[in-house]
Amino acid sequence: MRQFRSVFISDVHLGTADCQADYLLDFLASVRCDTLYLVGDIIDLIAMQRRAHFPDSHRAVIHRLLDLAAQGTRVIYVPGNHDEFFRRFCGQTFAGIELREKAVHTTADGRQFLVCHGDQFDQVVRCSPLLLLVGDRAHGLLLRLNRWFNALRRLQGKPYWSLAAWIKSRIGRARTFIRRFELAALTVAEKGHYDGFICGHIHSAGFLRSEDGLYCNDGDWVEHCTALVERHDGRLELLHWSESPVTLAEEPAAPNPEVCGDARPVLDVLPAAFVEQLNRSVGR
């Protein structure tokens, strides 16, 4: 059993055929934490309006989350754009799960991170969401190929590997969007006087450290099967969880040179009202 102070997961997309619920169930059964953050798009209410896919494994994820809350884990749910319906209930607690529009997480070493899903940046970075960069139909095809590809790998006794993520990582516009998204989140953290920003939304787990802040994305449970975890000394790590769980990355100790000083790419100025709205929603 792995022990952590905090765990962050997002973009589970329960209710869709592409959700990797079995891996997530194994993860939730294998870790213990004081606080579990559900950082949006846990249930894909948009996809379920078209076609609901909710097998026993998806229901088991819901039951496991409720069990964790009942057993004393603090569970904080920050809805995203695919489960936006739940935002109308933010500020309330249901079955021990706290719903929040945004949250501020304080690490064991005293750093404060703003936590939100991340869809708030779609218009700010002046680009369509990552999934729309390759088109809804093309992305759906990629995910179907990913399912077939990994079904074949399982027959061959090979572990999970995301074909869809590998293909998208080679699309230039997707890489550009990710970097602009990261920079927008860092800018909000810096202007809001936070030590960093934790989010999901773009299905791309990773860290990016500037001179004044740390961007953290916990990834997803559709293509990558990743989670962000905080150790008891406050250090942050990214885990990949499938047949062979591994630590993908630890938070960088030094700033990334390409986003420091004059080397930092120019980003459209974030509206002051946008930063103020985020700060106001978490009581800053």
ZATI-287258 format. One record per residue: residue number from 1; residue in three letters; y negated, x negated, z of N, C-alpha, C in turn. Coordinates in steps of 0.001 Angstrom, whole numbers, plus 500000, padded with zeros to 6 digits. Atoms other than C-alpha are relative to their C-alpha. Layout:
% ZATI-287258
[NUM, 'ALA', [Y, X, Z], [Y, X, Z], [Y, X, Z]] ...
//
This chain:
% ZATI-287258
[1, 'MET', [501199, 499156, 500000], [500000, 500000, 500000], [498751, 499121, 500000]] [2, 'ARG', [501237, 500774, 500089], [496623, 498561, 498967], [498887, 500719, 500764]] [3, 'GLN', [501058, 499442, 499165], [493760, 499090, 501392], [498634, 499593, 499460]] [4, 'PHE', [501353, 500261, 500456], [490150, 499406, 500214], [499015, 500792, 500865]] [5, 'ARG', [501034, 499258, 499277], [486903, 500477, 501800], [499575, 501222, 499190]] [6, 'SER', [500432, 498909, 500878], [485838, 502598, 498800], [500680, 499864, 498647]] [7, 'VAL', [499416, 499952, 501338], [487312, 503657, 495457], [499158, 500940, 499149]] [8, 'PHE', [500787, 499192, 500936], [485445, 505009, 492419], [500845, 500240, 498753]] [9, 'ILE', [499317, 499662, 501243], [487176, 506857, 489559], [499186, 501059, 499261]] [10, 'SER', [500706, 498987, 500786], [485766, 508944, 486731], [500752, 500236, 498698]] [11, 'ASP', [499512, 499731, 501355], [486540, 510439, 483331], [501520, 500115, 499959]] [12, 'VAL', [498567, 499722, 499962], [490002, 511683, 484217], [500369, 500988, 498893]] [13, 'HIS', [499827, 498995, 501051], [489680, 514625, 481800], [501299, 500781, 500169]] [14, 'LEU', [498911, 499063, 499779], [492300, 516819, 483432], [499792, 501222, 499105]] [15, 'GLY', [500102, 498868, 500908], [493080, 519701, 481097], [500085, 499606, 498547]] [16, 'THR', [499839, 500489, 501370], [493498, 517511, 478004], [501306, 499226, 499881]] [17, 'ALA', [498728, 500682, 500230], [496604, 515989, 476443], [499883, 498488, 500164]] [18, 'ASP', [500188, 501448, 499950], [495071, 512507, 476615], [499832, 499455, 501406]] [19, 'CYS', [500133, 500438, 498615], [494677, 512397, 480399], [501261, 499260, 500441]] [20, 'GLN', [498868, 500807, 499523], [496880, 509673, 481895], [500267, 500339, 501475]] [21, 'ALA', [499861, 499492, 498631], [497679, 511764, 484969], [501098, 499289, 500779]] [22, 'ASP', [498899, 500652, 499281], [500973, 510034, 485809], [499574, 498661, 500581]] [23, 'TYR', [500493, 501273, 499486], [499285, 506638, 486138], [499026, 500230, 501157]] [24, 'LEU', [500961, 499720, 498937], [496509, 508177, 488222], [500718, 500441, 501275]] [25, 'LEU', [499243, 499583, 498827], [499028, 509844, 490530], [500622, 498801, 500709]] [26, 'ASP', [499425, 501202, 499410], [500750, 506511, 491060], [498926, 499188, 500711]] [27, 'PHE', [501115, 500719, 499379], [497382, 504899, 491780], [499609, 500653, 501326]] [28, 'LEU', [500425, 499293, 498784], [496391, 507578, 494312], [501056, 499929, 501105]] [29, 'ALA', [498937, 500127, 499008], [499770, 507217, 496028], [500126, 498568, 500524]] [30, 'SER', [499812, 501418, 499674], [499460, 503423, 496182], [498814, 499366, 500692]] [31, 'VAL', [501195, 500558, 499373], [495977, 502972, 497630], [499547, 500886, 501151]] [32, 'ARG', [500660, 499275, 498915], [494180, 503992, 500788], [498561, 499521, 500068]] [33, 'CYS', [501406, 500377, 499912], [490423, 504058, 501237], [499295, 500918, 500986]] [34, 'ASP', [500816, 499167, 499117], [487765, 505345, 503600], [499252, 501068, 499212]] [35, 'THR', [500792, 499084, 500827], [485726, 506935, 500798], [500475, 499935, 498563]] [36, 'LEU', [499619, 499896, 501403], [486805, 508148, 497365], [498899, 500737, 499258]] [37, 'TYR', [501031, 499386, 500837], [484098, 508839, 494782], [500640, 500471, 498693]] [38, 'LEU', [499595, 499434, 501283], [484938, 511137, 491859], [498731, 500089, 499155]] [39, 'VAL', [501297, 500197, 500653], [482223, 510096, 489422], [499930, 500740, 498663]] [40, 'GLY', [500244, 499137, 501146], [482334, 512953, 486947], [501114, 500065, 498970]] [41, 'ASP', [499020, 499707, 501048], [484448, 514426, 484133], [501423, 499912, 500545]] [42, 'ILE', [498662, 499965, 499411], [487400, 514899, 486459], [500818, 501085, 499313]] [43, 'ILE', [499366, 498912, 500747], [488281, 518258, 484879], [499174, 500237, 498739]] [44, 'ASP', [500724, 499839, 501266], [487379, 518653, 481203], [499880, 501488, 499670]] [45, 'LEU', [500195, 498568, 500218], [486045, 522211, 481218], [499597, 500295, 498563]] [46, 'ILE', [500400, 499791, 501401], [484594, 521759, 477703], [501235, 500074, 499109]] [47, 'ALA', [498786, 500011, 500820], [487950, 520859, 476150], [500880, 501209, 500308]] [48, 'MET', [499140, 498882, 499610], [489693, 523609, 478102], [499517, 501330, 499435]] [49, 'GLN', [500490, 498787, 500648], [487445, 526212, 476486], [500636, 500163, 498617]] [50, 'ARG', [499363, 499965, 501322], [489076, 525278, 473171], [501517, 500131, 500121]] [51, 'ARG', [498540, 499993, 499845], [492625, 524562, 474317], [500347, 499341, 501324]] [52, 'ALA', [499673, 500535, 498683], [493842, 524148, 477866], [501372, 499339, 499974]] [53, 'HIS', [498731, 500722, 499850], [496546, 521580, 478572], [500044, 499551, 501450]] [54, 'PHE', [500023, 500252, 498565], [497321, 521618, 482283], [501431, 499991, 500551]] [55, 'PRO', [498613, 500082, 499525], [500887, 520461, 483022], [500063, 499733, 501501]] [56, 'ASP', [499801, 500196, 498565], [502373, 519914, 486463], [499326, 498737, 500511]] [57, 'SER', [500612, 501255, 499552], [501073, 516336, 486627], [498507, 500152, 500237]] [58, 'HIS', [501430, 499765, 499809], [497483, 517577, 486273], [499755, 500791, 501281]] [59, 'ARG', [500114, 499241, 498749], [497957, 520120, 489032], [500297, 499110, 501203]] [60, 'ALA', [499661, 500914, 498906], [499522, 517383, 491149], [498821, 499104, 500360]] [61, 'VAL', [501201, 500802, 499723], [496326, 515296, 490798], [499042, 500793, 500882]] [62, 'ILE', [500887, 499162, 499197], [494258, 518205, 492141], [500525, 500103, 501434]] [63, 'HIS', [499416, 499877, 498660], [496658, 518683, 495058], [499874, 498689, 500773]] [64, 'ARG', [500106, 501286, 499320], [496596, 514957, 495826], [498581, 499759, 500504]] [65, 'LEU', [501390, 500164, 499574], [492797, 514898, 495966], [499692, 500879, 501210]] [66, 'LEU', [500202, 499112, 498858], [492792, 517890, 498296], [500720, 499470, 501240]] [67, 'ASP', [499258, 500575, 498876], [495446, 516234, 500462], [499255, 498818, 500612]] [68, 'LEU', [500742, 501155, 499495], [493399, 513044, 500728], [498819, 500455, 500853]] [69, 'ALA', [501136, 499484, 499234], [490360, 515033, 501871], [500472, 500582, 501330]] [70, 'ALA', [499480, 499389, 498780], [492490, 516921, 504405], [500499, 498947, 500992]] [71, 'GLN', [499458, 501053, 499152], [493961, 513662, 505726], [498937, 499051, 500551]] [72, 'GLY', [501071, 500791, 499413], [490570, 512175, 506528], [499239, 499089, 499070]] [73, 'THR', [500775, 500764, 500974], [489469, 510373, 503365], [498744, 500787, 499642]] [74, 'ARG', [501223, 499333, 500443], [485861, 511175, 502595], [499996, 500027, 498470]] [75, 'VAL', [499953, 499841, 501455], [485895, 512548, 499033], [498663, 500576, 499541]] [76, 'ILE', [501305, 499595, 500520], [482558, 512787, 497202], [500129, 500205, 498496]] [77, 'TYR', [499851, 499620, 501410], [482516, 514565, 493837], [498609, 500090, 499382]] [78, 'VAL', [501259, 500008, 500749], [479600, 513785, 491491], [500322, 500489, 498583]] [79, 'PRO', [499583, 499471, 501299], [480120, 516086, 488458], [499320, 499308, 498823]] [80, 'GLY', [500529, 500570, 501232], [479604, 514863, 484900], [499661, 501079, 498997]] [81, 'ASN', [500377, 499028, 501025], [478791, 516526, 481613], [501172, 500888, 499578]] [82, 'HIS', [498860, 499174, 500369], [482346, 517784, 480975], [500416, 500945, 501125]] [83, 'ASP', [499784, 499058, 498899], [482534, 519405, 484418], [498653, 500398, 500613]] [84, 'GLU', [501375, 499709, 499582], [478823, 520249, 484570], [499903, 501304, 500775]] [85, 'PHE', [500001, 498718, 499288], [479648, 523762, 485818], [499912, 499788, 501511]] [86, 'PHE', [499960, 500220, 498557], [480240, 522277, 489275], [498674, 499495, 500559]] [87, 'ARG', [501290, 500483, 499503], [476687, 520896, 489461], [499219, 501099, 500716]] [88, 'ARG', [500725, 498904, 499333], [475453, 524323, 490502], [500404, 500122, 501466]] [89, 'PHE', [499536, 499952, 498609], [477415, 523841, 493740], [499691, 498722, 500771]] [90, 'CYS', [500310, 501258, 499329], [476035, 520394, 494577], [499237, 500266, 501303]] [91, 'GLY', [500548, 499781, 498677], [475072, 520118, 498225], [500944, 500772, 500895]] [92, 'GLN', [499020, 499248, 499230], [478077, 522163, 499311], [501299, 499199, 500135]] [93, 'THR', [498706, 500630, 499778], [481531, 521168, 500558], [501087, 501044, 499830]] [94, 'PHE', [498892, 499099, 500237], [484729, 522799, 499310], [501310, 499292, 500316]] [95, 'ALA', [498688, 500555, 499632], [488135, 522131, 500890], [499888, 498531, 500390]] [96, 'GLY', [500194, 501367, 499536], [486715, 518949, 502396], [499413, 499061, 498979]] [97, 'ILE', [500563, 500839, 501064], [485315, 517640, 499082], [498510, 500306, 499880]] [98, 'GLU', [501452, 499861, 500060], [481554, 517056, 499058], [499522, 499906, 498551]] [99, 'LEU', [500563, 500039, 501345], [479734, 517894, 495827], [498565, 499502, 500080]] [100, 'ARG', [501324, 500601, 500007], [476654, 515770, 495106], [499554, 499776, 498550]] [101, 'GLU', [500521, 500275, 501340], [474411, 515526, 492056], [499975, 498505, 499738]] [102, 'LYS', [499943, 501457, 499993], [473999, 511814, 492788], [500271, 499577, 501427]] [103, 'ALA', [499748, 500494, 498648], [474850, 509650, 495745], [499501, 498569, 500098]] [104, 'VAL', [500314, 501405, 499728], [473815, 506373, 497339], [501128, 499437, 500847]] [105, 'HIS', [498901, 500639, 499276], [476681, 504146, 498399], [499524, 498673, 500583]] [106, 'THR', [500333, 501257, 499329], [476113, 501373, 500945], [501282, 499210, 500221]] [107, 'THR', [498810, 500833, 499873], [478639, 498551, 500734], [500068, 499375, 501386]] [108, 'ALA', [499799, 500614, 498685], [480043, 496707, 503725], [499019, 498862, 500256]] [109, 'ASP', [500966, 501090, 499820], [477608, 493844, 503086], [498554, 500478, 499881]] [110, 'GLY', [501347, 499458, 499885], [474604, 496198, 503137], [499288, 500314, 498709]] [111, 'ARG', [500660, 499693, 501269], [473879, 496661, 499437], [500051, 501494, 499720]] [112, 'GLN', [500060, 498586, 500339], [472834, 500076, 498152], [500129, 500190, 498492]] [113, 'PHE', [499740, 499702, 501409], [474162, 501433, 494853], [499763, 501481, 499736]] [114, 'LEU', [500158, 498631, 500459], [473026, 504562, 493078], [501251, 500376, 499217]] [115, 'VAL', [498766, 499544, 500641], [476073, 506563, 491945], [499725, 501311, 499272]] [116, 'CYS', [500036, 498749, 500759], [475975, 509146, 489153], [500889, 499840, 498776]] [117, 'HIS', [499035, 500061, 501095], [478100, 510015, 486154], [499515, 499104, 498863]] [118, 'GLY', [500550, 500842, 501055], [475813, 508443, 483562], [499575, 500734, 498752]] [119, 'ASP', [500407, 499255, 501194], [475357, 511188, 480971], [498490, 500188, 499953]] [120, 'GLN', [501459, 499888, 499956], [471722, 511272, 482111], [499328, 499017, 499042]] [121, 'PHE', [500610, 501036, 500835], [471146, 508191, 479930], [500148, 500252, 498504]] [122, 'ASP', [499745, 499795, 501422], [472274, 509681, 476619], [498711, 500097, 499183]] [123, 'GLN', [501255, 499862, 500725], [468761, 510688, 475561], [499091, 498804, 500230]] [124, 'VAL', [500881, 501131, 499686], [467059, 507765, 477299], [500269, 498813, 499090]] [125, 'VAL', [499694, 501148, 500849], [468920, 505156, 475254], [499931, 500363, 498517]] [126, 'ARG', [500253, 499555, 501374], [468224, 507209, 472121], [501180, 499733, 499078]] [127, 'CYS', [498776, 500178, 500773], [471764, 507196, 470881], [500982, 501064, 500451]] [128, 'SER', [499005, 499002, 499621], [474627, 509686, 470828], [500987, 499392, 500989]] [129, 'PRO', [498968, 500518, 499109], [477322, 509395, 473493], [501051, 499220, 499228]] [130, 'LEU', [499042, 500891, 500643], [480002, 506830, 472764], [501047, 500765, 499202]] [131, 'LEU', [498955, 499267, 500695], [482590, 509418, 471826], [499503, 500580, 498679]] [132, 'LEU', [500553, 499440, 501227], [480231, 510820, 469199], [499672, 498928, 498981]] [133, 'LEU', [500303, 501070, 500940], [479576, 507417, 467647], [501045, 499932, 498897]] [134, 'VAL', [498950, 500031, 501009], [482892, 507546, 465863], [500331, 501397, 499502]] [135, 'GLY', [499793, 498633, 500430], [482715, 511317, 465461], [501089, 500665, 500817]] [136, 'ASP', [499025, 499273, 499195], [484580, 513976, 467380], [501384, 499992, 499362]] [137, 'ARG', [498693, 499942, 500660], [487320, 514275, 464795], [500647, 498629, 499947]] [138, 'ALA', [499451, 501355, 500077], [487711, 510537, 464358], [500489, 499545, 501371]] [139, 'HIS', [499581, 500395, 498658], [487855, 510038, 468107], [501270, 500745, 500405]] [140, 'GLY', [498781, 499255, 499714], [490428, 512798, 468431], [501207, 499381, 499310]] [141, 'LEU', [498915, 500675, 500722], [492512, 511045, 465787], [500395, 498706, 500694]] [142, 'LEU', [499710, 501239, 499277], [492202, 507761, 467665], [500850, 500266, 501242]] [143, 'LEU', [499250, 499698, 498781], [493467, 509383, 470853], [501412, 500469, 499687]] [144, 'ARG', [498642, 499596, 500390], [496397, 511013, 469056], [500821, 498778, 499597]] [145, 'LEU', [499319, 501245, 500356], [497288, 507641, 467535], [500369, 499217, 501256]] [146, 'ASN', [499754, 500711, 498748], [496995, 506178, 471027], [501229, 500571, 500718]] [147, 'ARG', [498844, 499370, 499368], [499512, 508715, 472379], [501297, 499609, 499298]] [148, 'TRP', [498791, 500339, 500761], [502005, 508078, 469577], [500349, 498523, 500153]] [149, 'PHE', [499801, 501445, 499896], [501530, 504324, 469766], [500642, 499639, 501343]] [150, 'ASN', [499466, 500330, 498679], [502199, 504239, 473518], [501336, 500669, 500267]] [151, 'ALA', [498662, 499418, 499897], [505145, 506614, 473241], [501027, 499050, 499391]] [152, 'LEU', [499121, 500986, 500630], [506692, 504066, 470871], [500171, 498773, 500889]] [153, 'ARG', [499913, 501155, 499109], [505858, 501231, 473277], [500919, 500279, 501194]] [154, 'ARG', [499128, 499659, 498871], [507579, 503077, 476131], [501472, 499970, 499592]] [155, 'LEU', [498620, 500051, 500490], [510726, 503477, 474009], [500490, 498567, 499883]] [156, 'GLN', [499657, 501411, 500134], [510622, 499722, 473501], [499930, 499252, 501324]] [157, 'GLY', [500077, 500622, 498691], [510170, 499107, 477227], [498741, 499195, 500224]] [158, 'LYS', [501253, 500741, 499881], [506623, 497835, 476787], [498983, 500793, 500821]] [159, 'PRO', [500988, 499297, 499172], [503707, 498655, 479141], [498909, 500658, 499168]] [160, 'TYR', [501103, 499297, 500649], [500722, 500843, 478324], [498970, 499010, 499462]] [161, 'TRP', [501087, 500778, 500594], [498087, 499362, 476001], [499177, 500942, 499138]] [162, 'SER', [500855, 499018, 500673], [495083, 501249, 474618], [499626, 499557, 498597]] [163, 'LEU', [500352, 500242, 501395], [494992, 501168, 470846], [498610, 500548, 499697]] [164, 'ALA', [501311, 499386, 500259], [491985, 503519, 470825], [498877, 499115, 500503]] [165, 'ALA', [501042, 500865, 499452], [489969, 501214, 473080], [499853, 498731, 499178]] [166, 'TRP', [500047, 501225, 500811], [490877, 498179, 470972], [499234, 500247, 498701]] [167, 'ILE', [500689, 499690, 501254], [489666, 499882, 467785], [498510, 500200, 500247]] [168, 'LYS', [501421, 499718, 499739], [486405, 501129, 469336], [499237, 498738, 500392]] [169, 'SER', [500679, 501234, 499602], [485665, 497673, 470763], [499548, 499183, 498795]] [170, 'ARG', [500360, 500730, 501205], [485364, 496469, 467189], [499012, 500751, 499126]] [171, 'ILE', [501029, 499235, 500710], [482824, 499095, 466123], [498635, 499555, 500514]] [172, 'GLY', [501274, 500593, 499594], [479386, 497496, 466171], [499071, 500979, 500687]] [173, 'ARG', [500911, 499023, 499399], [477448, 500676, 466945], [500442, 500350, 501410]] [174, 'ALA', [499511, 499705, 498653], [479701, 501348, 469924], [499603, 498886, 500961]] [175, 'ARG', [500385, 501126, 499143], [479059, 497867, 471323], [498506, 500032, 500294]] [176, 'THR', [501454, 499917, 499801], [475312, 498346, 470808], [499655, 501091, 500999]] [177, 'PHE', [500266, 498908, 499064], [475362, 501682, 472614], [500343, 499595, 501429]] [178, 'ILE', [499572, 500399, 498659], [477276, 500231, 475552], [498967, 499086, 500638]] [179, 'ARG', [500980, 500926, 499435], [474769, 497399, 476009], [498699, 500712, 500351]] [180, 'ARG', [501228, 499269, 499702], [471784, 499748, 475817], [500191, 500901, 501216]] [181, 'PHE', [499679, 499171, 498843], [473470, 502074, 478295], [499974, 499159, 501277]] [182, 'GLU', [499974, 500897, 498846], [474092, 499162, 480691], [498588, 499598, 500425]] [183, 'LEU', [501361, 500433, 499700], [470495, 497995, 480441], [499167, 501149, 500574]] [184, 'ALA', [500726, 498847, 499457], [469151, 501521, 481041], [500375, 500223, 501457]] [185, 'ALA', [499558, 499808, 498622], [471267, 501848, 484193], [499447, 498907, 500910]] [186, 'LEU', [500562, 501094, 499217], [470160, 498421, 485425], [498514, 500212, 500251]] [187, 'THR', [501435, 499790, 499859], [466527, 499305, 484797], [499711, 501074, 501039]] [188, 'VAL', [500187, 498940, 499002], [466835, 502529, 486818], [500273, 499457, 501395]] [189, 'ALA', [499686, 500571, 498689], [468474, 500612, 489681], [498864, 499112, 500494]] [190, 'GLU', [501061, 500931, 499617], [465761, 497958, 489676], [498710, 500745, 500358]] [191, 'LYS', [501231, 499260, 499726], [462873, 500431, 489479], [500133, 500884, 501231]] [192, 'GLY', [499783, 499175, 498820], [464448, 502552, 492205], [500251, 499179, 501245]] [193, 'HIS', [499802, 500925, 498876], [464823, 499462, 494429], [501406, 500100, 500585]] [194, 'TYR', [498600, 500064, 499608], [468603, 499724, 494528], [500540, 498615, 499641]] [195, 'ASP', [499338, 501260, 500332], [470943, 496751, 494429], [500895, 500126, 498783]] [196, 'GLY', [499163, 499825, 501175], [472933, 498271, 491606], [500243, 501453, 499672]] [197, 'PHE', [499733, 498674, 500545], [474243, 501252, 489710], [501492, 500114, 499731]] [198, 'ILE', [498581, 499750, 500239], [477765, 502727, 489618], [500133, 501299, 499220]] [199, 'CYS', [499879, 498810, 500835], [478756, 505184, 486889], [501290, 499945, 499192]] [200, 'GLY', [498879, 499933, 500929], [481333, 506192, 484284], [499473, 500382, 498635]] [201, 'HIS', [500507, 499328, 501182], [480792, 508362, 481190], [500377, 499352, 498673]] [202, 'ILE', [499830, 500602, 501331], [481154, 505813, 478371], [501395, 499428, 499783]] [203, 'HIS', [498617, 500455, 500156], [484849, 504978, 478944], [500052, 498498, 499700]] [204, 'SER', [500021, 501448, 500200], [484094, 501271, 479145], [499744, 499330, 501343]] [205, 'ALA', [500127, 500617, 498687], [484783, 499592, 482481], [499399, 498607, 499882]] [206, 'GLY', [500557, 501346, 500033], [482793, 496486, 483298], [498880, 499795, 500996]] [207, 'PHE', [501128, 500409, 499172], [480154, 494608, 485246], [498941, 499371, 499114]] [208, 'LEU', [501104, 500751, 500611], [476746, 493354, 484169], [498979, 499732, 501095]] [209, 'ARG', [500947, 500367, 498944], [474533, 491439, 486578], [498728, 499439, 499383]] [210, 'SER', [501306, 500552, 500369], [470834, 490888, 486024], [499490, 499182, 501185]] [211, 'GLU', [500573, 500761, 498890], [468522, 488856, 488234], [499760, 500876, 501220]] [212, 'ASP', [500376, 499105, 498904], [467776, 491953, 490328], [500987, 501128, 500263]] [213, 'GLY', [499096, 498883, 499782], [470771, 494282, 490072], [501368, 499774, 499389]] [214, 'LEU', [498622, 500071, 500492], [474453, 494858, 489346], [500406, 501355, 499451]] [215, 'TYR', [499483, 498794, 500648], [475744, 497435, 486873], [501519, 499991, 500109]] [216, 'CYS', [498547, 499861, 499875], [479277, 498720, 487515], [500434, 501279, 499300]] [217, 'ASN', [499433, 498805, 500621], [481260, 501090, 485316], [501482, 500039, 500325]] [218, 'ASP', [498609, 499921, 499549], [484587, 502336, 486656], [500986, 500353, 498902]] [219, 'GLY', [499100, 499756, 501128], [485992, 503183, 483202], [500506, 501421, 499920]] [220, 'ASP', [499464, 498662, 500250], [488327, 506128, 482626], [501507, 500004, 500209]] [221, 'TRP', [498553, 499808, 499903], [491841, 507552, 482878], [500511, 500744, 498770]] [222, 'VAL', [499563, 499473, 501293], [492181, 508510, 479218], [500485, 498858, 499127]] [223, 'GLU', [499679, 501143, 500855], [492189, 505166, 477427], [500318, 498732, 500792]] [224, 'HIS', [499920, 501298, 499328], [491884, 502393, 480014], [500736, 500006, 501333]] [225, 'CYS', [499347, 499891, 498681], [493302, 503652, 483359], [499419, 498961, 500969]] [226, 'THR', [500691, 500981, 499166], [490765, 501789, 485486], [499294, 500672, 501167]] [227, 'ALA', [500727, 499544, 498819], [489112, 502138, 488875], [499173, 498854, 500537]] [228, 'LEU', [500830, 500966, 499293], [486317, 500367, 490694], [500339, 500104, 501476]] [229, 'VAL', [499646, 499986, 498575], [487220, 499355, 494241], [499090, 499051, 500763]] [230, 'GLU', [500767, 500852, 499090], [485272, 497937, 497163], [500926, 499499, 501091]] [231, 'ARG', [499203, 500581, 498926], [487071, 495546, 499481], [499236, 500123, 501320]] [232, 'HIS', [500604, 499771, 498691], [486357, 495596, 503198], [498867, 499022, 500311]] [233, 'ASP', [501144, 500893, 499810], [483930, 492679, 502890], [498842, 500358, 499077]] [234, 'GLY', [501068, 499551, 500887], [481860, 494565, 500282], [500131, 499540, 498565]] [235, 'ARG', [499821, 500470, 501375], [483099, 492747, 497180], [500572, 501116, 499131]] [236, 'LEU', [499572, 498975, 500944], [483642, 494947, 494115], [500921, 499399, 498949]] [237, 'GLU', [499039, 500438, 501005], [486555, 494681, 491693], [500367, 501172, 499099]] [238, 'LEU', [499475, 499003, 500926], [487888, 496519, 488667], [501506, 499820, 499886]] [239, 'LEU', [498548, 500017, 500130], [491582, 497429, 488576], [500427, 500771, 498774]] [240, 'HIS', [499299, 499234, 501032], [493734, 498464, 485639], [501340, 500395, 500586]] [241, 'TRP', [498794, 499507, 499352], [496642, 500654, 486711], [500922, 500666, 498985]] [242, 'SER', [498954, 499390, 500820], [499697, 501277, 484539], [501330, 499490, 500528]] [243, 'GLU', [498727, 500520, 499508], [503229, 499846, 484668], [499823, 498715, 500802]] [244, 'SER', [500243, 501284, 499328], [501824, 496496, 485770], [498532, 499921, 500420]] [245, 'PRO', [501398, 500013, 499552], [498608, 496950, 487816], [499455, 498574, 500101]] [246, 'VAL', [500628, 501319, 499952], [496199, 494028, 487510], [498524, 500157, 500373]] [247, 'THR', [501444, 500061, 499783], [492703, 493060, 488626], [499357, 499549, 498702]] [248, 'LEU', [500654, 500323, 501264], [490583, 493153, 485477], [498845, 499040, 500185]] [249, 'ALA', [501200, 500816, 499815], [487433, 491609, 486888], [499499, 500142, 501420]] [250, 'GLU', [500738, 499957, 498746], [485525, 490760, 490039], [498516, 499969, 499671]] [251, 'GLU', [501435, 499986, 500281], [481803, 491302, 490314], [499496, 498575, 499814]] [252, 'PRO', [500482, 501364, 500270], [480000, 488298, 488826], [499062, 499515, 501092]] [253, 'ALA', [500838, 500591, 498959], [478351, 485947, 491288], [498614, 499649, 499477]] [254, 'ALA', [501275, 500429, 500599], [475618, 484841, 488878], [499574, 500988, 498924]] [255, 'PRO', [500480, 499105, 501059], [473418, 486847, 486492], [500541, 499600, 498632]] [256, 'ASN', [499618, 500279, 501374], [474556, 487179, 482893], [498796, 499434, 499258]] [257, 'PRO', [501159, 500653, 500633], [472305, 484752, 480958], [499339, 500840, 498925]] [258, 'GLU', [500562, 499252, 501127], [471884, 487155, 478033], [499129, 501165, 500424]] [259, 'VAL', [500858, 498897, 499554], [470098, 489759, 480207], [498987, 499521, 501034]] [260, 'CYS', [500946, 500548, 499026], [467864, 487453, 482240], [498760, 499461, 499312]] [261, 'GLY', [501261, 500559, 500482], [464231, 486574, 481714], [499677, 500444, 498584]] [262, 'ASP', [500382, 499694, 501376], [463048, 486370, 478119], [501196, 500324, 499115]] [263, 'ALA', [498807, 499740, 500809], [466646, 486616, 476902], [500417, 501466, 500073]] [264, 'ARG', [499601, 498600, 499851], [466908, 490224, 478081], [499547, 500800, 498793]] [265, 'PRO', [500383, 499220, 501173], [466988, 492551, 475061], [498935, 501035, 500346]] [266, 'VAL', [501058, 499013, 499802], [464032, 494864, 474641], [500627, 501394, 500034]] [267, 'LEU', [499516, 498629, 499864], [464819, 498374, 475819], [498801, 500923, 500032]] [268, 'ASP', [501085, 499023, 499951], [462658, 501417, 475236], [499636, 500270, 501454]] [269, 'VAL', [500468, 499805, 498627], [460542, 501976, 478332], [500559, 501308, 500552]] [270, 'LEU', [499482, 498794, 499370], [462232, 504409, 480688], [498850, 500819, 500560]] [271, 'PRO', [501077, 499172, 499463], [459953, 507343, 481495], [499985, 499955, 501521]] [272, 'ALA', [500121, 500052, 498541], [458636, 507103, 485048], [500554, 501267, 500635]] [273, 'ALA', [499510, 498735, 499461], [459498, 510780, 485532], [501519, 500012, 500101]] [274, 'PHE', [498535, 500056, 499975], [463146, 510020, 484734], [500478, 499247, 501238]] [275, 'VAL', [499647, 500783, 498816], [463368, 507333, 487426], [499672, 500780, 501270]] [276, 'GLU', [500406, 499233, 498824], [461478, 509545, 489881], [500969, 501137, 500272]] [277, 'GLN', [499074, 498894, 499833], [463859, 512436, 489243], [501311, 499526, 500625]] [278, 'LEU', [498766, 500529, 499427], [466900, 510292, 489984], [499809, 499652, 501472]] [279, 'ASN', [500256, 500357, 498616], [465335, 508951, 493169], [499839, 501241, 500883]] [280, 'ARG', [500243, 498795, 499226], [464249, 512403, 494319], [501295, 500742, 500285]] [281, 'SER', [498766, 499245, 499842], [467712, 513865, 493809], [500917, 499411, 501061]] [282, 'VAL', [499187, 500596, 498934], [469197, 511422, 496323], [499156, 499735, 501248]] [283, 'GLY', [500806, 500050, 498807], [466360, 511720, 498804], [499239, 498717, 500207]] [284, 'ARG', [500749, 501235, 499865], [464568, 508462, 498052], [498509, 500280, 499854]] 
//
